[in-house]
Amino acid sequence: MTEEIKKLVDKTVEAIQDKKGRGITVIDLSGIDGCITKAFVICEGGSPSQVDAISDNIEEKMIEKCRRKVLRTQGKENAFWVILDYGEVVVHIFQTPYRSFY
């Protein structure tokens, strides 16, 4: 994993921890040729409002600390499972029961 990607992952993890996200898992995909991203960051929140808070905090911290805006997002309308795509890093934020299922 390059230093730039490591910084993005580290700032994402910090933003998750700020909002008490649990079950943080980082999957390094940088060694896989042709992969659509270099890292997945996966976590969970206990309620829709916590999932929203985590995703909002990640977006704010990535702009503030890394000067990066989210390229694509999905799932904010119901906050069961929110995906934030930063290109090299993709973040999955699940409500706890959905993470268990998937």
Phi, psi and chi 1 to 4 in degrees:
 res  aa     phi    psi   chi1   chi2   chi3   chi4
   1 MET       -  131.1 -168.6  179.8  -56.7      -
   2 THR   -71.2  165.1   66.9      -      -      -
   3 GLU   -62.5  -39.2  -74.2  -59.6  -46.1      -
   4 GLU   -62.8  -45.7  176.0   65.2   19.2      -
   5 ILE   -67.4  -39.5  -65.9  168.8      -      -
   6 LYS   -60.0  -40.7 -177.3  166.3  176.2   14.7
   7 LYS   -63.6  -43.6  178.9 -178.6  177.3 -176.2
   8 LEU   -60.9  -44.4  -65.5  173.1      -      -
   9 VAL   -63.9  -46.4  167.9      -      -      -
  10 ASP   -60.7  -43.0  -71.1  -13.2      -      -
  11 LYS   -68.5  -34.0  -65.6  -56.1  174.1 -170.9
  12 THR   -64.4  -46.4  -61.0      -      -      -
  13 VAL   -62.1  -42.3  168.7      -      -      -
  14 GLU   -59.7  -43.0  -72.9  174.7   20.9      -
  15 ALA   -64.8  -37.3      -      -      -      -
  16 ILE   -65.1  -46.6  -66.2  165.7      -      -
  17 GLN   -62.8  -35.1  -68.6  170.7  -27.0      -
  18 ASP   -56.1  -33.5  -75.2  -10.9      -      -
  19 LYS  -105.2   19.4  -62.6  -60.8  177.4 -177.1
  20 LYS    62.8   30.9  -50.4  -66.3 -172.4 -130.6
  21 GLY   -64.6  150.1      -      -      -      -
  22 ARG  -119.8  167.8  -61.9 -179.6  -52.5  -87.7
  23 GLY    59.8   40.0      -      -      -      -
  24 ILE   -70.8  125.9  -59.5  168.7      -      -
  25 THR  -130.3  132.3  -58.2      -      -      -
  26 VAL  -113.6  126.9  175.8      -      -      -
  27 ILE  -114.7  115.3  -57.5  171.6      -      -
  28 ASP   -84.2  114.4 -179.0   -2.0      -      -
  29 LEU  -109.2    7.9  -57.7  169.0      -      -
  30 SER   -63.2  -21.9   60.9      -      -      -
  31 GLY   -88.3    2.5      -      -      -      -
  32 ILE  -103.0  113.8  -58.7  172.8      -      -
  33 ASP   -63.6  137.5  -72.2  -24.7      -      -
  34 GLY    79.6    3.9      -      -      -      -
  35 CYS   -70.4  146.0 -160.1      -      -      -
  36 ILE   -73.9  -14.1   61.7  169.4      -      -
  37 THR  -148.7  168.9 -170.4      -      -      -
  38 LYS   -98.8  -21.6  -59.6  -63.0 -179.2 -171.8
  39 ALA  -156.9  142.9      -      -      -      -
  40 PHE  -107.4  137.8  -79.9  139.3      -      -
  41 VAL  -118.8  124.2  179.2      -      -      -
  42 ILE  -122.7  137.8  -54.9  165.9      -      -
  43 CYS  -152.7 -179.7   71.4      -      -      -
  44 GLU  -141.6  153.2   60.9 -169.3   75.0      -
  45 GLY  -127.3  154.7      -      -      -      -
  46 GLY   -81.8  -10.6      -      -      -      -
  47 SER  -153.9  164.6   66.1      -      -      -
  48 PRO   -58.3  -38.6  -24.3   32.4      -      -
  49 SER   -66.8  -34.7   58.7      -      -      -
  50 GLN   -71.2  -39.7 -173.1 -179.5   20.8      -
  51 VAL   -59.8  -44.4  169.6      -      -      -
  52 ASP   -60.7  -45.4  -83.1  -22.6      -      -
  53 ALA   -62.2  -41.5      -      -      -      -
  54 ILE   -63.6  -48.8  -68.1  167.6      -      -
  55 SER   -63.9  -41.7   65.8      -      -      -
  56 ASP   -62.8  -40.8  -70.2  -14.2      -      -
  57 ASN   -67.5  -38.9 -161.5   45.0      -      -
  58 ILE   -60.9  -47.8  -67.9  168.5      -      -
  59 GLU   -59.4  -44.0  -72.5 -172.0   68.3      -
  60 GLU   -63.4  -46.9  -70.3  170.8   18.0      -
  61 LYS   -67.8  -36.0  -63.9  -65.1 -178.1 -173.6
  62 MET   -66.3  -37.3  -69.0  -66.0  -88.4      -
  63 ILE   -68.7  -48.3  -70.3  170.0      -      -
  64 GLU   -66.0  -47.7  178.6 -174.6  -37.3      -
  65 LYS   -94.6  -27.6  -56.2  -73.4 -175.4 -176.9
  66 CYS  -121.4   -3.5  -59.5      -      -      -
  67 ARG    57.2   39.6  -52.9  -82.6 -171.7 -114.4
  68 ARG  -123.8  129.8  -62.2  -70.4  -64.6  -92.6
  69 LYS   -99.6  148.3  -73.1 -172.9  177.7 -176.6
  70 VAL   -64.2  135.7   67.5      -      -      -
  71 LEU   -80.4  -43.0  -59.3  172.9      -      -
  72 ARG  -146.6  148.7  -73.9  175.9  -70.2  -80.4
  73 THR  -140.2  149.9 -175.2      -      -      -
  74 GLN  -147.5  144.9 -169.1  167.3   -1.7      -
  75 GLY    98.3   -2.8      -      -      -      -
  76 LYS   -66.6  -21.9  -75.2 -165.8  155.2 -153.6
  77 GLU   -67.6  -24.9   61.7  -81.6  -10.7      -
  78 ASN  -126.8  -15.0   58.1   26.8      -      -
  79 ALA    58.3   29.5      -      -      -      -
  80 PHE   -79.0  -42.2  -63.4  140.5      -      -
  81 TRP  -152.5  110.3  175.7   10.3      -      -
  82 VAL  -106.3  134.6  174.5      -      -      -
  83 ILE  -116.6  129.3  -60.4  170.1      -      -
  84 LEU  -116.6  121.4  -56.5  173.8      -      -
  85 ASP  -107.6  115.2 -177.8   -5.9      -      -
  86 TYR  -107.9   17.0  -73.2   94.6      -      -
  87 GLY    84.2  -83.6      -      -      -      -
  88 GLU   -73.6  -21.4  -62.6   92.5  -11.1      -
  89 VAL  -131.1  130.1  176.6      -      -      -
  90 VAL  -118.5  130.2  175.3      -      -      -
  91 VAL  -110.6  130.5 -175.4      -      -      -
  92 HIS  -114.8  122.8  -62.0  -94.5      -      -
  93 ILE  -120.3  112.1  -49.3  158.4      -      -
  94 PHE  -105.6  151.9  -69.5   90.3      -      -
  95 GLN   -73.8  147.7  -83.0 -173.2   45.0      -
  96 THR   -50.3  -48.3  -57.4      -      -      -
  97 PRO   -64.9  -31.6   -2.7    3.6      -      -
  98 TYR   -73.7  -34.9  -65.7   94.3      -      -
  99 ARG   -65.4  -40.1 -176.4  169.3 -176.2 -172.2
 100 SER   -61.1  -39.7  -62.1      -      -      -
 101 PHE   -69.5  -44.9 -179.0   78.9      -      -
 102 TYR   -89.4      -  -68.8  103.5      -      -
